[in-house]
Amino acid sequence: MAHPNIHVEPKEDVTTVTIDRPRRKNACTPAMFAALREAFRDIALSPARAVVLTGSGGDFCAGADVGPAEEDSAEPEQPQRHRVEHMRDIADTVMAIHDCPRPVIAKVDGVAVGAGFGIALAADLAWCSSRARFSLIFAKRGLSLDFGTSWLLPKRVGLHEAKRLALTGEIIDAARAVELGIVNGVVEVGELDAQVAETAARIAAGPPIALASSKRLLNNAAGVSLFQALEAEGLSQAVNFSTSDTAEAMSAFVDKRDPVFKGR
């Protein structure tokens, strides 16, 4: 599902997904959320080994677009639907990003608020610029949490801190975001592209089947017992030992060289 404000750019083993609507600080319409969902579903079936998710024009995403329509908008007219159906579409977008078998890195510059904050949290890793700002702005709009933030945020920052951010709508800066564990690191604006590119390249050079398994194991860990986690680890490891990537890793170890993984 193509959309003029959602760009998908495959380059070698890394695919970059860009939310491109800078006049609205990359706030997303329903059609844009749908395009994001389909983009990540396509990436899940693609040869990509890592994904960078970002915004254009100095901002990440200002959440859902709740403002008046732009006069020159090319946005297709949406059919009349109950609000709960729209929210279920949003839920599918969250799941498509969160469960994508390719590791996803959020590259956050400028604002990441509301659903934009949720988009960043749905990624596996996140780096931000020193001018990044985060907020669960829902309370200031008379709304409760959405885009998975009620589930994703407490796992990053703990329940009490998540409640404070949700109930106050406080805007936090980049330094506080890294302190809380919302992002993996903060760098100056001019260094953000290089930092994320280096991380994406390192992940893309890894064994895709094993990394996808590790991502799934970690995502599922909170909802299973230790016994269930051990069983899932054993099944995943049995699959890995049947791959040519593991054989290559063992040969590379003996030969004292870097392995070259093919994803097979």
C-alpha positions, -999 to +999 in steps of 0.1 A: +000+000+000+020+030-013+016+064+003+034+096-008+043+104+029+058+069+037+091+061+019+107+027+019+143+026+007+161-007+005+199-004+003+220-035+004+210-053+036+193-023+054+159-009+046+150+026+057+114+036+064+108+074+065+077+092+077+078+122+054+053+149+063+074+177+078+048+204+075+029+185+103+060+173+121+054+139+104+020+134+122+003+104+107-031+101+091-050+067+091-038+061+056-002+067+067-005+043+096-019+017+071+011+023+048+035+019+077+018-014+085+020-027+050+056-015+046+067-036+077+047-066+065+065-064+032+099-060+049+092-091+069+092-111+037+121-092+021+159-099+021+165-070+044+185-078+075+179-046+095+154-017+094+159+020+102+127+038+111+129+076+110+112+109+102+121+137+078+127+174+083+142+173+118+114+155+136+105+119+142+067+119+145+042+141+162+017+112+166-017+109+150-028+139+130-058+154+148-056+188+132-077+202+103-071+187+069-046+204+046-062+221+017-038+206-009-038+172+007-037+142-016-049+120+012-076+096-001-110+100+015-115+074+042-147+054+045-169+061+076-160+036+103-165+033+140-136+046+160-129+012+175-122-002+140-098+026+134-080+018+166-077-018+157-060-008+125-036+012+146-030-019+167-021-039+136+005-013+128+020-015+162+022-053+159+037-051+124+066-030+137+071-047+170+069-083+156+089-076+124+115-105+123+141-079+111+157-059+139+142-023+138+162+008+149+143+040+156+164+071+146+147+099+165+154+136+158+131+164+171+097+154+185+084+119+192+051+124+210+019+105+214+017+077+189+051+089+176+065+080+210+048+046+206+064+041+172+098+046+187+090+022+216+078-004+191+113-006+176+140-029+190+166-002+195+165+036+195+191+064+191+182+100+193+197+134+187+205+158+215+175+180+205+150+151+206+119+154+228+095+127+240+060+130+255+029+109+262+009+139+252-025+120+253-036+135+287-032+170+273-056+161+245-082+145+267-071+110+257-058+078+272-027+059+260-026+042+227-002+029+201+009+002+226+025+027+250+006+013+280+024-020+274+057-009+259+067+019+281+065+002+315+089-025+302+114+002+294+111+025+324+092+007+351+055+011+361+059+041+384+078+062+360+055+052+331+025+064+352+042+097+359+049+103+322+013+092+313-005+112+339+014+144+335+021+144+298+056+158+307+080+165+279+114+149+285+146+157+268+172+134+252+194+132+283+164+121+304+153+097+277+186+079+277+188+079+315+153+062+317+163+036+290+138+049+264+167+052+240+200+033+238+220+065+233+220+102+224+244+119+200+247+153+185+224+160+155+253+158+130+263+124+143+229+107+144+229+093+109+264+078+113+256+062+147+225+045+134+241+035+101+270+018+120+246+000+143+224-011+114+254-024+095+266-044+125+232-060+129+229-067+092+262-085+092+249-109+118+231-143+113+195-133+103+178-165+114+195-165+148+189-128+154+152-132+145+149-160+170+167-139+197+143-110+191+112-132+194+126-149+226+132-115+242+098-101+231+080-131+246+100-134+278+077-114+300+048-136+293+063-170+299+078-190+328+115-198+330+107-234+320+089-222+289+117-198+280+143-226+283+121-248+261+118-220+235+155-214+236+162-251+230+139-253+200+155-221+185+190-234+191+181-267+174+170-248+144+202-227+144+224-258+145+208-270+113+217-238+094+246-231+072+252-199+091+261-218+123+284-240+103+300-209+088+304-194+123+322-225+136+345-226+105+353-189+109+361-194+146+386-222+137+401-202+108+403-170+130+383-149+105+350-130+105+321-152+094+300-143+064+264-151+071+240-159+042+207-163+062+204-200+053 
